[in-house]
Amino acid sequence: MIDLDKMSSAELVQLIEAAEKRVKVKRTEEIEAARKEVEAIASKIGVPVSELLVAKGQGTHRRSGKPVETKYRLPNDHSKTWTGRGRQPLWVREWQDKHGNLDGLKA
């Protein structure tokens, strides 16, 4: 057991630096061991590691990255658009209050 009270500040700084280096080494060793375990499990059941690590219900599909088309546009200001998804913008609510529907906003 190390008696920290008997150590000088310089010795304590050295101890901290040595401990931080050791933590990095240990962490790297633990990660490598875990990686090998995961690879062994994946190999045992015959699937790639990437498939093994996909979150449940997420599947392996990816979004196309294609933006959602504009569904509504303010007739007199085409910079104001809305896809119809998510929270309605204030200008959509104001239009709906004034006109009763969104028909005049169809893009």
Backbone as XML, in Angstrom:
<?xml version="1.0"?>
<chain id="A" units="angstrom">
  <residue number="1" name="MET">
    <atom name="N" x="0.843" y="-1.186" z="0.000"/>
    <atom name="CA" x="0.000" y="0.000" z="0.000"/>
    <atom name="C" x="0.886" y="1.246" z="0.000"/>
  </residue>
  <residue number="2" name="ILE">
    <atom name="N" x="0.532" y="2.215" z="-0.794"/>
    <atom name="CA" x="1.305" y="3.447" z="-0.890"/>
    <atom name="C" x="0.738" y="4.469" z="0.086"/>
  </residue>
  <residue number="3" name="ASP">
    <atom name="N" x="1.619" y="5.065" z="0.873"/>
    <atom name="CA" x="1.210" y="6.108" z="1.811"/>
    <atom name="C" x="1.367" y="7.454" z="1.106"/>
  </residue>
  <residue number="4" name="LEU">
    <atom name="N" x="0.276" y="7.987" z="0.594"/>
    <atom name="CA" x="0.304" y="9.238" z="-0.166"/>
    <atom name="C" x="0.698" y="10.430" z="0.696"/>
  </residue>
  <residue number="5" name="ASP">
    <atom name="N" x="0.405" y="10.369" z="1.976"/>
    <atom name="CA" x="0.718" y="11.489" z="2.864"/>
    <atom name="C" x="2.222" y="11.712" z="3.011"/>
  </residue>
  <residue number="6" name="LYS">
    <atom name="N" x="3.007" y="10.667" z="2.817"/>
    <atom name="CA" x="4.456" y="10.781" z="2.980"/>
    <atom name="C" x="5.164" y="11.178" z="1.685"/>
  </residue>
  <residue number="7" name="MET">
    <atom name="N" x="4.398" y="11.311" z="0.597"/>
    <atom name="CA" x="4.998" y="11.637" z="-0.703"/>
    <atom name="C" x="5.008" y="13.142" z="-0.925"/>
  </residue>
  <residue number="8" name="SER">
    <atom name="N" x="6.054" y="13.590" z="-1.617"/>
    <atom name="CA" x="6.134" y="15.017" z="-1.975"/>
    <atom name="C" x="5.188" y="15.269" z="-3.155"/>
  </residue>
  <residue number="9" name="SER">
    <atom name="N" x="4.961" y="16.536" z="-3.463"/>
    <atom name="CA" x="4.072" y="16.860" z="-4.585"/>
    <atom name="C" x="4.676" y="16.364" z="-5.899"/>
  </residue>
  <residue number="10" name="ALA">
    <atom name="N" x="6.002" y="16.439" z="-6.045"/>
    <atom name="CA" x="6.660" y="15.950" z="-7.261"/>
    <atom name="C" x="6.473" y="14.445" z="-7.399"/>
  </residue>
  <residue number="11" name="GLU">
    <atom name="N" x="6.598" y="13.719" z="-6.291"/>
    <atom name="CA" x="6.398" y="12.265" z="-6.319"/>
    <atom name="C" x="4.942" y="11.921" z="-6.650"/>
  </residue>
  <residue number="12" name="LEU">
    <atom name="N" x="4.023" y="12.698" z="-6.119"/>
    <atom name="CA" x="2.601" y="12.471" z="-6.414"/>
    <atom name="C" x="2.306" y="12.695" z="-7.891"/>
  </residue>
  <residue number="13" name="VAL">
    <atom name="N" x="2.897" y="13.750" z="-8.480"/>
    <atom name="CA" x="2.710" y="14.032" z="-9.904"/>
    <atom name="C" x="3.252" y="12.877" z="-10.730"/>
  </residue>
  <residue number="14" name="GLN">
    <atom name="N" x="4.438" y="12.361" z="-10.359"/>
    <atom name="CA" x="5.023" y="11.218" z="-11.065"/>
    <atom name="C" x="4.117" y="9.989" z="-10.945"/>
  </residue>
  <residue number="15" name="LEU">
    <atom name="N" x="3.587" y="9.773" z="-9.767"/>
    <atom name="CA" x="2.697" y="8.635" z="-9.539"/>
    <atom name="C" x="1.440" y="8.750" z="-10.404"/>
  </residue>
  <residue number="16" name="ILE">
    <atom name="N" x="0.876" y="9.952" z="-10.480"/>
    <atom name="CA" x="-0.327" y="10.182" z="-11.294"/>
    <atom name="C" x="-0.025" y="9.918" z="-12.761"/>
  </residue>
  <residue number="17" name="GLU">
    <atom name="N" x="1.110" y="10.437" z="-13.248"/>
    <atom name="CA" x="1.481" y="10.235" z="-14.649"/>
    <atom name="C" x="1.685" y="8.755" z="-14.960"/>
  </residue>
  <residue number="18" name="ALA">
    <atom name="N" x="2.347" y="8.045" z="-14.052"/>
    <atom name="CA" x="2.573" y="6.607" z="-14.248"/>
    <atom name="C" x="1.239" y="5.858" z="-14.234"/>
  </residue>
  <residue number="19" name="ALA">
    <atom name="N" x="0.348" y="6.246" z="-13.344"/>
    <atom name="CA" x="-0.957" y="5.587" z="-13.258"/>
    <atom name="C" x="-1.783" y="5.850" z="-14.517"/>
  </residue>
  <residue number="20" name="GLU">
    <atom name="N" x="-1.744" y="7.074" z="-15.037"/>
    <atom name="CA" x="-2.491" y="7.396" z="-16.256"/>
    <atom name="C" x="-1.973" y="6.586" z="-17.442"/>
  </residue>
  <residue number="21" name="LYS">
    <atom name="N" x="-0.638" y="6.433" z="-17.537"/>
    <atom name="CA" x="-0.062" y="5.616" z="-18.613"/>
    <atom name="C" x="-0.516" y="4.170" z="-18.475"/>
  </residue>
  <residue number="22" name="ARG">
    <atom name="N" x="-0.509" y="3.664" z="-17.255"/>
    <atom name="CA" x="-0.904" y="2.277" z="-17.017"/>
    <atom name="C" x="-2.384" y="2.071" z="-17.338"/>
  </residue>
  <residue number="23" name="VAL">
    <atom name="N" x="-3.209" y="3.057" z="-17.031"/>
    <atom name="CA" x="-4.640" y="2.973" z="-17.349"/>
    <atom name="C" x="-4.819" y="2.857" z="-18.859"/>
  </residue>
  <residue number="24" name="LYS">
    <atom name="N" x="-4.074" y="3.647" z="-19.632"/>
    <atom name="CA" x="-4.176" y="3.583" z="-21.099"/>
    <atom name="C" x="-3.786" y="2.211" z="-21.622"/>
  </residue>
  <residue number="25" name="VAL">
    <atom name="N" x="-2.685" y="1.671" z="-21.085"/>
    <atom name="CA" x="-2.232" y="0.344" z="-21.509"/>
    <atom name="C" x="-3.279" y="-0.709" z="-21.161"/>
  </residue>
  <residue number="26" name="LYS">
    <atom name="N" x="-3.773" y="-0.670" z="-19.921"/>
    <atom name="CA" x="-4.789" y="-1.631" z="-19.477"/>
    <atom name="C" x="-6.047" y="-1.539" z="-20.341"/>
  </residue>
  <residue number="27" name="ARG">
    <atom name="N" x="-6.467" y="-0.325" z="-20.610"/>
    <atom name="CA" x="-7.684" y="-0.106" z="-21.407"/>
    <atom name="C" x="-7.507" y="-0.697" z="-22.806"/>
  </residue>
  <residue number="28" name="THR">
    <atom name="N" x="-6.346" y="-0.467" z="-23.406"/>
    <atom name="CA" x="-6.063" y="-1.018" z="-24.731"/>
    <atom name="C" x="-6.085" y="-2.545" z="-24.698"/>
  </residue>
  <residue number="29" name="GLU">
    <atom name="N" x="-5.499" y="-3.132" z="-23.659"/>
    <atom name="CA" x="-5.496" y="-4.590" z="-23.511"/>
    <atom name="C" x="-6.914" y="-5.130" z="-23.356"/>
  </residue>
  <residue number="30" name="GLU">
    <atom name="N" x="-7.730" y="-4.454" z="-22.549"/>
    <atom name="CA" x="-9.117" y="-4.900" z="-22.333"/>
    <atom name="C" x="-9.939" y="-4.811" z="-23.614"/>
  </residue>
  <residue number="31" name="ILE">
    <atom name="N" x="-9.749" y="-3.738" z="-24.367"/>
    <atom name="CA" x="-10.479" y="-3.571" z="-25.627"/>
    <atom name="C" x="-10.077" y="-4.653" z="-26.617"/>
  </residue>
  <residue number="32" name="GLU">
    <atom name="N" x="-8.789" y="-4.948" z="-26.699"/>
    <atom name="CA" x="-8.312" y="-5.988" z="-27.617"/>
    <atom name="C" x="-8.864" y="-7.358" z="-27.217"/>
  </residue>
  <residue number="33" name="ALA">
    <atom name="N" x="-8.891" y="-7.642" z="-25.931"/>
    <atom name="CA" x="-9.447" y="-8.914" z="-25.455"/>
    <atom name="C" x="-10.929" y="-9.013" z="-25.790"/>
  </residue>
  <residue number="34" name="ALA">
    <atom name="N" x="-11.663" y="-7.925" z="-25.593"/>
    <atom name="CA" x="-13.096" y="-7.912" z="-25.918"/>
    <atom name="C" x="-13.304" y="-8.085" z="-27.415"/>
  </residue>
  <residue number="35" name="ARG">
    <atom name="N" x="-12.475" y="-7.432" z="-28.225"/>
    <atom name="CA" x="-12.564" y="-7.550" z="-29.681"/>
    <atom name="C" x="-12.376" y="-9.013" z="-30.106"/>
  </residue>
  <residue number="36" name="LYS">
    <atom name="N" x="-11.378" y="-9.674" z="-29.523"/>
    <atom name="CA" x="-11.129" y="-11.083" z="-29.849"/>
    <atom name="C" x="-12.312" y="-11.962" z="-29.447"/>
  </residue>
  <residue number="37" name="GLU">
    <atom name="N" x="-12.917" y="-11.672" z="-28.290"/>
    <atom name="CA" x="-14.097" y="-12.434" z="-27.850"/>
    <atom name="C" x="-15.252" y="-12.261" z="-28.831"/>
  </residue>
  <residue number="38" name="VAL">
    <atom name="N" x="-15.497" y="-11.032" z="-29.252"/>
    <atom name="CA" x="-16.584" y="-10.755" z="-30.191"/>
    <atom name="C" x="-16.317" y="-11.456" z="-31.524"/>
  </residue>
  <residue number="39" name="GLU">
    <atom name="N" x="-15.081" y="-11.386" z="-32.011"/>
    <atom name="CA" x="-14.736" y="-12.052" z="-33.261"/>
    <atom name="C" x="-14.920" y="-13.565" z="-33.143"/>
  </residue>
  <residue number="40" name="ALA">
    <atom name="N" x="-14.561" y="-14.135" z="-31.991"/>
    <atom name="CA" x="-14.716" y="-15.579" z="-31.783"/>
    <atom name="C" x="-16.196" y="-15.969" z="-31.773"/>
  </residue>
  <residue number="41" name="ILE">
    <atom name="N" x="-17.022" y="-15.165" z="-31.119"/>
    <atom name="CA" x="-18.461" y="-15.443" z="-31.080"/>
    <atom name="C" x="-19.055" y="-15.354" z="-32.480"/>
  </residue>
  <residue number="42" name="ALA">
    <atom name="N" x="-18.694" y="-14.309" z="-33.209"/>
    <atom name="CA" x="-19.204" y="-14.137" z="-34.570"/>
    <atom name="C" x="-18.776" y="-15.304" z="-35.451"/>
  </residue>
  <residue number="43" name="SER">
    <atom name="N" x="-17.539" y="-15.706" z="-35.333"/>
    <atom name="CA" x="-17.029" y="-16.825" z="-36.126"/>
    <atom name="C" x="-17.750" y="-18.121" z="-35.763"/>
  </residue>
  <residue number="44" name="LYS">
    <atom name="N" x="-17.995" y="-18.311" z="-34.488"/>
    <atom name="CA" x="-18.661" y="-19.530" z="-33.992"/>
    <atom name="C" x="-20.061" y="-19.681" z="-34.575"/>
  </residue>
  <residue number="45" name="ILE">
    <atom name="N" x="-20.783" y="-18.566" z="-34.701"/>
    <atom name="CA" x="-22.155" y="-18.657" z="-35.231"/>
    <atom name="C" x="-22.225" y="-18.345" z="-36.720"/>
  </residue>
  <residue number="46" name="GLY">
    <atom name="N" x="-21.082" y="-18.030" z="-37.315"/>
    <atom name="CA" x="-21.014" y="-17.862" z="-38.755"/>
    <atom name="C" x="-21.601" y="-16.584" z="-39.306"/>
  </residue>
  <residue number="47" name="VAL">
    <atom name="N" x="-21.444" y="-15.486" z="-38.573"/>
    <atom name="CA" x="-21.927" y="-14.183" z="-39.068"/>
    <atom name="C" x="-20.786" y="-13.169" z="-38.978"/>
  </residue>
  <residue number="48" name="PRO">
    <atom name="N" x="-20.833" y="-12.148" z="-39.824"/>
    <atom name="CA" x="-19.818" y="-11.101" z="-39.700"/>
    <atom name="C" x="-20.022" y="-10.306" z="-38.407"/>
  </residue>
  <residue number="49" name="VAL">
    <atom name="N" x="-18.946" y="-9.769" z="-37.881"/>
    <atom name="CA" x="-19.010" y="-8.989" z="-36.643"/>
    <atom name="C" x="-19.987" y="-7.825" z="-36.797"/>
  </residue>
  <residue number="50" name="SER">
    <atom name="N" x="-19.989" y="-7.181" z="-37.962"/>
    <atom name="CA" x="-20.878" y="-6.029" z="-38.163"/>
    <atom name="C" x="-22.344" y="-6.427" z="-37.996"/>
  </residue>
  <residue number="51" name="GLU">
    <atom name="N" x="-22.707" y="-7.611" z="-38.446"/>
    <atom name="CA" x="-24.093" y="-8.067" z="-38.294"/>
    <atom name="C" x="-24.397" y="-8.378" z="-36.840"/>
  </residue>
  <residue number="52" name="LEU">
    <atom name="N" x="-23.413" y="-8.901" z="-36.151"/>
    <atom name="CA" x="-23.587" y="-9.238" z="-34.749"/>
    <atom name="C" x="-23.817" y="-7.987" z="-33.900"/>
  </residue>
  <residue number="53" name="LEU">
    <atom name="N" x="-23.232" y="-6.882" z="-34.305"/>
    <atom name="CA" x="-23.290" y="-5.659" z="-33.502"/>
    <atom name="C" x="-24.440" y="-4.721" z="-33.856"/>
  </residue>
  <residue number="54" name="VAL">
    <atom name="N" x="-25.271" y="-5.087" z="-34.847"/>
    <atom name="CA" x="-26.408" y="-4.246" z="-35.202"/>
    <atom name="C" x="-27.422" y="-4.316" z="-34.066"/>
  </residue>
  <residue number="55" name="ALA">
    <atom name="N" x="-27.929" y="-3.153" z="-33.658"/>
    <atom name="CA" x="-28.897" y="-3.094" z="-32.563"/>
    <atom name="C" x="-30.183" y="-3.814" z="-32.950"/>
  </residue>
  <residue number="56" name="LYS">
    <atom name="N" x="-30.800" y="-4.466" z="-31.986"/>
    <atom name="CA" x="-32.032" y="-5.208" z="-32.215"/>
    <atom name="C" x="-33.107" y="-4.288" z="-32.776"/>
  </residue>
  <residue number="57" name="GLY">
    <atom name="N" x="-33.763" y="-4.757" z="-33.824"/>
    <atom name="CA" x="-34.837" y="-3.982" z="-34.441"/>
    <atom name="C" x="-34.337" y="-2.954" z="-35.432"/>
  </residue>
  <residue number="58" name="GLN">
    <atom name="N" x="-33.034" y="-2.791" z="-35.508"/>
    <atom name="CA" x="-32.482" y="-1.778" z="-36.399"/>
    <atom name="C" x="-32.287" y="-2.331" z="-37.800"/>
  </residue>
  <residue number="59" name="GLY">
    <atom name="N" x="-32.060" y="-3.628" z="-37.908"/>
    <atom name="CA" x="-31.848" y="-4.232" z="-39.211"/>
    <atom name="C" x="-30.530" y="-3.787" z="-39.805"/>
  </residue>
  <residue number="60" name="THR">
    <atom name="N" x="-30.295" y="-4.212" z="-41.034"/>
    <atom name="CA" x="-29.036" y="-3.841" z="-41.683"/>
    <atom name="C" x="-29.252" y="-2.802" z="-42.769"/>
  </residue>
  <residue number="61" name="HIS">
    <atom name="N" x="-30.507" y="-2.353" z="-42.945"/>
    <atom name="CA" x="-30.769" y="-1.362" z="-43.984"/>
    <atom name="C" x="-30.245" y="0.011" z="-43.568"/>
  </residue>
  <residue number="62" name="ARG">
    <atom name="N" x="-29.972" y="0.784" z="-44.541"/>
    <atom name="CA" x="-29.494" y="2.149" z="-44.303"/>
    <atom name="C" x="-30.458" y="3.123" z="-44.966"/>
  </residue>
  <residue number="63" name="ARG">
    <atom name="N" x="-30.552" y="4.285" z="-44.407"/>
    <atom name="CA" x="-31.343" y="5.324" z="-45.052"/>
    <atom name="C" x="-30.650" y="5.746" z="-46.333"/>
  </residue>
  <residue number="64" name="SER">
    <atom name="N" x="-31.451" y="6.112" z="-47.305"/>
    <atom name="CA" x="-30.865" y="6.488" z="-48.588"/>
    <atom name="C" x="-30.217" y="7.867" z="-48.539"/>
  </residue>
  <residue number="65" name="GLY">
    <atom name="N" x="-30.570" y="8.661" z="-47.554"/>
    <atom name="CA" x="-30.028" y="10.003" z="-47.479"/>
    <atom name="C" x="-30.780" y="10.975" z="-48.369"/>
  </residue>
  <residue number="66" name="LYS">
    <atom name="N" x="-31.791" y="10.461" z="-49.058"/>
    <atom name="CA" x="-32.588" y="11.298" z="-49.951"/>
    <atom name="C" x="-33.512" y="12.177" z="-49.108"/>
  </residue>
  <residue number="67" name="PRO">
    <atom name="N" x="-33.503" y="13.486" z="-49.345"/>
    <atom name="CA" x="-34.370" y="14.366" z="-48.557"/>
    <atom name="C" x="-35.852" y="14.116" z="-48.867"/>
  </residue>
  <residue number="68" name="VAL">
    <atom name="N" x="-36.685" y="14.380" z="-47.885"/>
    <atom name="CA" x="-38.128" y="14.229" z="-48.047"/>
    <atom name="C" x="-38.651" y="15.371" z="-48.911"/>
  </residue>
  <residue number="69" name="GLU">
    <atom name="N" x="-39.536" y="15.038" z="-49.834"/>
    <atom name="CA" x="-40.078" y="16.065" z="-50.738"/>
    <atom name="C" x="-40.974" y="17.035" z="-49.986"/>
  </residue>
  <residue number="70" name="THR">
    <atom name="N" x="-40.983" y="18.262" z="-50.465"/>
    <atom name="CA" x="-41.847" y="19.299" z="-49.909"/>
    <atom name="C" x="-43.288" y="18.978" z="-50.253"/>
  </residue>
  <residue number="71" name="LYS">
    <atom name="N" x="-44.148" y="19.018" z="-49.251"/>
    <atom name="CA" x="-45.564" y="18.726" z="-49.462"/>
    <atom name="C" x="-46.389" y="20.019" z="-49.461"/>
  </residue>
  <residue number="72" name="TYR">
    <atom name="N" x="-45.938" y="21.003" z="-48.676"/>
    <atom name="CA" x="-46.657" y="22.270" z="-48.567"/>
    <atom name="C" x="-45.702" y="23.432" z="-48.796"/>
  </residue>
  <residue number="73" name="ARG">
    <atom name="N" x="-46.221" y="24.463" z="-49.489"/>
    <atom name="CA" x="-45.414" y="25.661" z="-49.768"/>
    <atom name="C" x="-46.334" y="26.872" z="-49.664"/>
  </residue>
  <residue number="74" name="LEU">
    <atom name="N" x="-45.863" y="27.928" z="-49.026"/>
    <atom name="CA" x="-46.635" y="29.156" z="-48.913"/>
    <atom name="C" x="-46.665" y="29.822" z="-50.288"/>
  </residue>
  <residue number="75" name="PRO">
    <atom name="N" x="-47.861" y="30.073" z="-50.854"/>
    <atom name="CA" x="-47.967" y="30.587" z="-52.223"/>
    <atom name="C" x="-47.210" y="31.887" z="-52.483"/>
  </residue>
  <residue number="76" name="ASN">
    <atom name="N" x="-47.226" y="32.818" z="-51.545"/>
    <atom name="CA" x="-46.587" y="34.111" z="-51.791"/>
    <atom name="C" x="-45.146" y="34.180" z="-51.282"/>
  </residue>
  <residue number="77" name="ASP">
    <atom name="N" x="-44.627" y="33.089" z="-50.697"/>
    <atom name="CA" x="-43.249" y="33.047" z="-50.214"/>
    <atom name="C" x="-42.737" y="31.611" z="-50.328"/>
  </residue>
  <residue number="78" name="HIS">
    <atom name="N" x="-42.128" y="31.301" z="-51.468"/>
    <atom name="CA" x="-41.710" y="29.927" z="-51.742"/>
    <atom name="C" x="-40.535" y="29.458" z="-50.893"/>
  </residue>
  <residue number="79" name="SER">
    <atom name="N" x="-39.976" y="30.350" z="-50.090"/>
    <atom name="CA" x="-38.908" y="29.920" z="-49.192"/>
    <atom name="C" x="-39.479" y="29.195" z="-47.973"/>
  </residue>
  <residue number="80" name="LYS">
    <atom name="N" x="-40.783" y="29.362" z="-47.736"/>
    <atom name="CA" x="-41.440" y="28.701" z="-46.601"/>
    <atom name="C" x="-42.069" y="27.408" z="-47.088"/>
  </residue>
  <residue number="81" name="THR">
    <atom name="N" x="-41.427" y="26.293" z="-46.719"/>
    <atom name="CA" x="-41.907" y="24.976" z="-47.124"/>
    <atom name="C" x="-42.009" y="24.077" z="-45.904"/>
  </residue>
  <residue number="82" name="TRP">
    <atom name="N" x="-42.762" y="22.981" z="-46.066"/>
    <atom name="CA" x="-42.919" y="21.990" z="-45.002"/>
    <atom name="C" x="-43.154" y="20.644" z="-45.648"/>
  </residue>
  <residue number="83" name="THR">
    <atom name="N" x="-42.548" y="19.610" z="-45.127"/>
    <atom name="CA" x="-42.683" y="18.266" z="-45.683"/>
    <atom name="C" x="-43.950" y="17.574" z="-45.217"/>
  </residue>
  <residue number="84" name="GLY">
    <atom name="N" x="-44.601" y="18.110" z="-44.220"/>
    <atom name="CA" x="-45.770" y="17.459" z="-43.652"/>
    <atom name="C" x="-45.389" y="16.539" z="-42.507"/>
  </residue>
  <residue number="85" name="ARG">
    <atom name="N" x="-44.104" y="16.488" z="-42.208"/>
    <atom name="CA" x="-43.617" y="15.659" z="-41.108"/>
    <atom name="C" x="-43.204" y="16.550" z="-39.951"/>
  </residue>
  <residue number="86" name="GLY">
    <atom name="N" x="-43.333" y="16.004" z="-38.771"/>
    <atom name="CA" x="-42.898" y="16.759" z="-37.596"/>
    <atom name="C" x="-43.883" y="17.856" z="-37.232"/>
  </residue>
  <residue number="87" name="ARG">
    <atom name="N" x="-43.422" y="18.730" z="-36.398"/>
    <atom name="CA" x="-44.258" y="19.813" z="-35.883"/>
    <atom name="C" x="-44.590" y="20.813" z="-36.989"/>
  </residue>
  <residue number="88" name="GLN">
    <atom name="N" x="-45.837" y="21.244" z="-37.012"/>
    <atom name="CA" x="-46.263" y="22.223" z="-38.016"/>
    <atom name="C" x="-45.591" y="23.564" z="-37.761"/>
  </residue>
  <residue number="89" name="PRO">
    <atom name="N" x="-45.040" y="24.170" z="-38.799"/>
    <atom name="CA" x="-44.499" y="25.523" z="-38.630"/>
    <atom name="C" x="-45.625" y="26.510" z="-38.306"/>
  </residue>
  <residue number="90" name="LEU">
    <atom name="N" x="-45.270" y="27.598" z="-37.703"/>
    <atom name="CA" x="-46.242" y="28.611" z="-37.314"/>
    <atom name="C" x="-47.028" y="29.115" z="-38.515"/>
  </residue>
  <residue number="91" name="TRP">
    <atom name="N" x="-46.359" y="29.323" z="-39.659"/>
    <atom name="CA" x="-47.055" y="29.845" z="-40.837"/>
    <atom name="C" x="-48.100" y="28.856" z="-41.350"/>
  </residue>
  <residue number="92" name="VAL">
    <atom name="N" x="-47.891" y="27.554" z="-41.150"/>
    <atom name="CA" x="-48.885" y="26.548" z="-41.554"/>
    <atom name="C" x="-50.104" y="26.646" z="-40.640"/>
  </residue>
  <residue number="93" name="ARG">
    <atom name="N" x="-49.857" y="26.779" z="-39.351"/>
    <atom name="CA" x="-50.974" y="26.908" z="-38.406"/>
    <atom name="C" x="-51.781" y="28.182" z="-38.667"/>
  </residue>
  <residue number="94" name="GLU">
    <atom name="N" x="-51.077" y="29.270" z="-38.968"/>
    <atom name="CA" x="-51.770" y="30.529" z="-39.254"/>
    <atom name="C" x="-52.630" y="30.381" z="-40.513"/>
  </residue>
  <residue number="95" name="TRP">
    <atom name="N" x="-52.091" y="29.728" z="-41.547"/>
    <atom name="CA" x="-52.842" y="29.493" z="-42.780"/>
    <atom name="C" x="-54.094" y="28.654" z="-42.482"/>
  </residue>
  <residue number="96" name="GLN">
    <atom name="N" x="-53.911" y="27.613" z="-41.703"/>
    <atom name="CA" x="-55.019" y="26.721" z="-41.381"/>
    <atom name="C" x="-56.095" y="27.451" z="-40.574"/>
  </residue>
  <residue number="97" name="ASP">
    <atom name="N" x="-55.694" y="28.295" z="-39.645"/>
    <atom name="CA" x="-56.663" y="29.076" z="-38.866"/>
    <atom name="C" x="-57.460" y="30.017" z="-39.768"/>
  </residue>
  <residue number="98" name="LYS">
    <atom name="N" x="-56.780" y="30.603" z="-40.755"/>
    <atom name="CA" x="-57.428" y="31.567" z="-41.646"/>
    <atom name="C" x="-58.290" y="30.893" z="-42.713"/>
  </residue>
  <residue number="99" name="HIS">
    <atom name="N" x="-57.789" y="29.755" z="-43.289"/>
    <atom name="CA" x="-58.472" y="29.125" z="-44.416"/>
    <atom name="C" x="-59.204" y="27.832" z="-44.073"/>
  </residue>
  <residue number="100" name="GLY">
    <atom name="N" x="-58.943" y="27.278" z="-42.896"/>
    <atom name="CA" x="-59.650" y="26.075" z="-42.468"/>
    <atom name="C" x="-59.058" y="24.770" z="-42.973"/>
  </residue>
  <residue number="101" name="ASN">
    <atom name="N" x="-58.140" y="24.817" z="-43.946"/>
    <atom name="CA" x="-57.508" y="23.591" z="-44.447"/>
    <atom name="C" x="-56.142" y="23.940" z="-45.043"/>
  </residue>
  <residue number="102" name="LEU">
    <atom name="N" x="-55.476" y="22.915" z="-45.560"/>
    <atom name="CA" x="-54.143" y="23.127" z="-46.124"/>
    <atom name="C" x="-54.137" y="23.044" z="-47.644"/>
  </residue>
  <residue number="103" name="ASP">
    <atom name="N" x="-55.310" y="22.990" z="-48.272"/>
    <atom name="CA" x="-55.403" y="22.796" z="-49.716"/>
    <atom name="C" x="-54.623" y="23.848" z="-50.506"/>
  </residue>
  <residue number="104" name="GLY">
    <atom name="N" x="-54.656" y="25.086" z="-50.103"/>
    <atom name="CA" x="-53.969" y="26.153" z="-50.839"/>
    <atom name="C" x="-52.456" y="26.120" z="-50.684"/>
  </residue>
  <residue number="105" name="LEU">
    <atom name="N" x="-51.948" y="25.238" z="-49.828"/>
    <atom name="CA" x="-50.516" y="25.157" z="-49.603"/>
    <atom name="C" x="-49.859" y="24.003" z="-50.342"/>
  </residue>
  <residue number="106" name="LYS">
    <atom name="N" x="-50.634" y="23.175" z="-51.016"/>
    <atom name="CA" x="-50.073" y="21.991" z="-51.681"/>
    <atom name="C" x="-48.973" y="22.413" z="-52.640"/>
  </residue>
  <residue number="107" name="ALA">
    <atom name="N" x="-47.840" y="21.738" z="-52.555"/>
    <atom name="CA" x="-46.693" y="22.082" z="-53.401"/>
    <atom name="C" x="-46.856" y="21.510" z="-54.798"/>
  </residue>
</chain>
